Amino acid sequence: MNLFFLLLWFAVCADQDARCRRVSNAWTLGAGLIVLGYLLINGSSWLGASTPQAGWALLTTLALTLPGYALRRLGAGDVKLLVTLALASDPLHMLGTFVGAGVASTGWLLVRQKVWPHTGQWFRRRYPHLASDASSKQPFVPFLFLGFLATAAGIH
């Protein structure tokens, strides 16, 4: 059940990032406070990992995201979302999320020129930042969501 709520939260954040190219602090910091409180009270992460595992997930996430943030390749919302996810999970989920996001993002960049014209009008209007002629800086949270979804499906 905890995985379901984490996936639901992540899907809402991915939708918001795909539509607006930003993720609200209410979603990232609010969920971050919830999972941090859960971790401190229960001694395990939202997905059942031990506190040291959640700590390693957090350190791994910071090591992978802070350079991207410093180089302006990742936004603050991306970093906050990934820190929240790290506190809610474990290093395996985080590494799988990063790898899956890289694969999904690369795949989209390779096929978007051919796929975008065939998508429905509703989809194109709702997610204009995913368009083939949009800026080279694509929203990243939707791809992180796909990476996490694939990782969760593989683990659970």
Long-range contacts (C-beta under 8 A, 24 or more apart in sequence): 2-46, 2-47, 2-48, 3-47, 3-152, 3-156, 6-46, 6-47, 6-85, 6-88, 6-89, 7-148, 7-149, 7-152, 10-81, 10-85, 10-144, 10-145, 10-148, 10-149, 11-145, 13-81, 13-141, 13-145, 14-141, 14-142, 14-144, 14-145, 15-142, 16-141, 17-77, 17-78, 17-139, 17-140, 17-141, 17-142, 18-126, 18-127, 18-129, 18-130, 18-139, 18-141, 18-142, 19-126, 19-127, 19-129, 20-129, 21-129, 21-137, 21-139, 22-75, 22-77, 23-75, 23-77, 23-78, 23-80, 23-81, 23-141, 24-77, 25-77, 25-80, 27-81, 28-77, 28-80, 28-81, 28-84, 29-80, 31-84, 31-88, 32-80, 32-83, 32-84, 32-87, 35-84, 35-87, 35-88, 36-87, 38-88, 39-87, 45-87, 45-88, 45-89, 45-90, 46-87, 46-88, 46-89, 47-88, 47-89, 47-90, 47-93, 49-89, 49-90, 53-90, 53-91, 54-86, 54-87, 54-88, 54-89, 54-90, 56-90, 56-91, 57-86, 57-87, 57-89, 57-90, 57-91, 57-93, 57-94, 58-83, 58-86, 58-87, 60-86, 60-91, 60-94, 60-95, 61-85, 61-86, 61-94, 64-98, 74-140, 75-140, 77-141, 78-140, 78-141, 78-144, 81-141, 81-144, 82-144, 85-148, 92-151, 92-155, 93-148, 93-151, 93-152, 93-155, 96-147, 96-148, 96-150, 96-151, 96-154, 96-155, 97-144, 97-147, 97-148, 97-151, 98-144, 98-147, 99-147, 100-143, 100-146, 100-147, 100-148, 100-149, 100-150, 100-151, 101-140, 101-143, 101-144, 101-146, 101-147, 101-148, 102-143, 102-147, 103-147, 104-143, 104-146, 104-147, 105-138, 105-140, 105-143, 108-138, 108-143, 109-138
